[in-house]
Amino acid sequence: PLERVRLVAQTTSPHLSSFAGAREVLAKEGWIGMWRGNGLSVLRAASSKAILFSVQDGVRLVIGNDFVAGSAAGVAATIVTYPLDLLRTRAAGGLGNVGVLTHTRNIIREGGFLALYRGVQPTLLGAVAFEGTRFGSFGYLQRRTPDHWVMPAVNGTLASLIAGMLLYPNDTIRRKLQYATDDKGYWRVCADLYAEGGLARLYRGGALYAAKSVPSAAVQFAIYHWLKRWNRDTE
């Protein structure tokens, strides 16, 4: 539900507060509308995180740099899962009852299969910066904190908040590009968004992102590192 309201705020209803956006979703779609696009979100998250953590670990072992490894992992995960990300934005960013299959048919009809990669360039650049900063910060924090089972959760949360809030404007711009039906470029969309409401418009939904990121990142990093430790111990 937090992600649904955030996407609506970023794309179709930037004039509404988070609470007003939630009320509008409830009024037009009911409680089930809060979970619109959630199936795509879960499918994308499962595949994306699997690629992200495994590639990051593998590259880091070879080159020994958390930032570069995180950036490479972000690129790999984006290339594989981007169509799911685009469809999720289309499904969850708008208000109404248009289904995922309808969105898929419309996108492919408009521009062929490659249209499923619309707006991929800023997403790739964002993945390089975001995952590089996140894993770089995580590695830095891990090396300077006690070896305790809770620290991956704490450090993963801090690293995700640092990277996410620094690069949140890029996320707003890429969501707008994904949802748009015209051919505006990245900087034109950036200028239009800034004209709508300044820097605050580019950070619309940022508080919801932070609220969602705390439990999400904590669970991801804690479970992944617990499983690595358990696997190492059993071997």
C-alpha positions in Angstrom: 0.0 0.0 0.0 2.8 2.5 0.8 4.4 1.8 -2.6 1.0 2.2 -4.4 0.4 5.6 -2.9 4.0 6.7 -3.6 3.7 5.8 -7.3 0.4 7.6 -7.6 2.0 10.7 -6.0 5.0 10.5 -8.3 3.1 10.1 -11.6 -0.6 11.0 -11.8 -1.6 12.9 -8.7 1.4 15.0 -7.6 -1.0 17.7 -6.3 -2.3 15.4 -3.5 -0.7 14.7 -0.2 0.0 11.1 0.8 -3.1 10.9 2.8 -5.2 12.5 0.1 -3.7 10.1 -2.5 -4.6 7.2 -0.3 -8.2 8.4 0.0 -8.4 8.9 -3.7 -7.2 5.3 -4.4 -9.7 4.0 -1.8 -12.6 6.1 -3.3 -12.0 4.9 -6.9 -10.8 1.3 -6.4 -11.6 0.3 -2.8 -9.2 -1.5 -0.4 -8.1 -4.0 -3.1 -6.7 -1.0 -5.1 -4.0 -0.5 -2.4 -2.5 -3.8 -3.7 -2.8 -3.0 -7.4 0.5 -4.0 -9.1 1.7 -5.9 -6.1 2.0 -9.2 -7.9 4.3 -7.6 -10.4 6.2 -5.9 -7.6 6.8 -9.2 -5.8 7.8 -11.0 -9.0 10.2 -8.2 -9.9 11.6 -8.0 -6.3 12.3 -11.7 -6.1 14.1 -11.9 -9.4 15.9 -8.5 -9.0 17.2 -9.2 -5.5 18.4 -12.6 -6.4 20.4 -11.2 -9.3 21.5 -8.2 -7.3 23.0 -9.9 -4.3 24.5 -12.8 -6.2 26.2 -10.7 -8.9 27.4 -8.2 -6.2 29.0 -10.9 -4.2 30.6 -12.5 -7.2 32.0 -9.3 -8.7 33.2 -8.1 -5.2 35.2 -11.3 -4.8 37.0 -10.7 -8.1 37.7 -7.0 -7.9 37.4 -6.2 -4.2 35.4 -3.0 -4.5 31.9 -2.7 -3.1 30.9 0.3 -5.1 31.9 -1.2 -8.5 30.4 -4.5 -7.6 27.1 -2.9 -6.5 26.9 -0.9 -9.7 27.6 -3.9 -11.9 24.9 -5.8 -10.0 22.4 -3.0 -10.5 23.0 -2.9 -14.2 22.5 -6.7 -14.5 19.3 -6.7 -12.4 17.8 -3.7 -14.4 18.4 -5.3 -17.8 16.7 -8.5 -16.8 13.8 -7.2 -14.8 13.1 -3.7 -16.4 9.9 -4.7 -18.3 8.3 -5.8 -15.0 9.3 -2.5 -13.5 7.7 -0.6 -16.3 4.5 -2.6 -16.2 4.3 -2.2 -12.4 4.6 1.6 -12.8 1.9 1.7 -15.4 -0.4 -0.6 -13.3 0.2 1.1 -9.9 0.8 4.6 -11.0 -2.6 5.3 -12.5 -6.1 5.4 -11.0 -8.7 3.1 -12.5 -9.2 -0.6 -13.2 -7.0 -1.2 -16.3 -5.4 -4.6 -15.9 -1.8 -5.6 -16.4 -2.5 -7.5 -19.6 -4.2 -4.5 -21.1 -1.2 -2.3 -20.2 1.1 -4.9 -21.8 -0.9 -5.0 -25.0 -1.1 -1.2 -25.3 2.6 -0.8 -24.7 3.6 -3.4 -27.3 1.0 -2.0 -29.8 2.5 1.5 -29.4 6.1 0.5 -30.0 6.7 -3.2 -30.2 8.5 -5.3 -27.7 11.3 -2.8 -27.2 8.7 -0.4 -25.9 8.8 -2.5 -22.7 12.3 -0.9 -22.2 11.0 2.7 -22.4 12.9 4.9 -20.1 15.5 2.3 -19.4 18.5 4.7 -19.7 17.8 6.7 -16.6 17.0 3.5 -14.7 20.3 2.0 -15.7 22.2 5.2 -14.7 20.2 5.3 -11.5 21.0 1.7 -10.8 24.7 2.3 -11.2 24.7 5.2 -8.8 22.1 3.8 -6.3 23.4 0.3 -6.0 27.0 1.4 -6.1 26.3 3.9 -3.3 24.2 1.5 -1.3 26.6 -1.5 -1.4 29.6 0.8 -1.0 28.0 2.4 2.1 27.0 -1.0 3.4 30.5 -2.4 3.0 32.0 0.7 4.7 29.6 0.4 7.6 30.1 -3.4 8.0 33.9 -3.0 8.3 33.5 -0.5 11.1 30.8 -2.1 13.2 30.8 -5.2 15.5 30.3 -8.7 13.9 26.8 -9.1 15.3 23.8 -10.7 13.6 21.7 -7.5 13.8 24.3 -5.3 12.1 23.6 -6.3 8.5 20.0 -5.2 9.1 21.0 -1.9 10.6 23.8 -1.1 8.1 21.6 -2.2 5.2 18.8 0.1 6.3 21.2 3.1 6.7 22.9 2.4 3.3 19.5 2.1 1.5 18.2 5.4 3.1 21.4 7.2 2.2 21.4 6.0 -1.5 17.7 6.3 -1.9 17.3 9.9 -0.6 20.3 11.1 -2.5 19.0 9.7 -5.8 15.3 10.0 -5.2 14.8 12.8 -7.8 16.1 10.4 -10.5 13.5 7.9 -9.4 10.7 10.4 -9.8 11.9 11.4 -13.3 12.2 7.8 -14.5 8.7 6.9 -13.1 7.3 9.9 -15.0 9.1 8.7 -18.2 7.7 5.2 -17.7 4.2 6.4 -17.3 4.2 9.0 -20.1 2.9 8.4 -23.6 4.8 11.2 -25.3 8.5 11.3 -26.3 9.8 13.9 -23.9 13.5 13.4 -22.9 15.0 13.1 -19.4 16.0 16.7 -19.0 12.7 18.0 -20.4 10.7 15.9 -17.9 13.1 17.1 -15.1 12.5 20.7 -16.1 8.7 20.2 -16.2 8.6 18.5 -12.8 10.7 21.3 -11.3 8.4 23.9 -12.8 5.4 22.1 -11.2 6.8 22.4 -7.7 10.5 22.9 -7.4 12.7 20.4 -5.6 9.8 19.3 -3.4 8.1 17.9 -6.6 11.1 15.8 -7.4 11.0 14.4 -3.8 7.2 13.8 -3.9 6.6 10.5 -2.1 10.1 10.5 -0.5 8.7 10.0 3.0 6.7 7.0 2.0 9.9 5.6 0.3 11.8 6.0 3.5 9.0 4.4 5.6 9.0 1.4 3.2 12.7 1.1 2.9 13.4 0.7 6.6 11.7 -2.8 7.1 12.4 -3.8 3.4 16.2 -3.2 3.5 16.5 -4.6 7.1 14.8 -7.8 6.1 16.8 -8.2 2.8 20.2 -7.6 4.2 19.6 -9.5 7.5 18.2 -12.6 5.9 20.8 -12.7 3.0 23.7 -12.4 5.4 22.2 -14.9 7.9 21.7 -17.4 5.0 25.4 -16.8 3.9 26.6 -17.4 7.4 24.4 -20.5 7.8 25.5 -21.9 4.5 29.2 -21.3 5.4 28.8 -23.0 8.8 27.1 -26.1 7.3 29.9 -26.5 4.8 
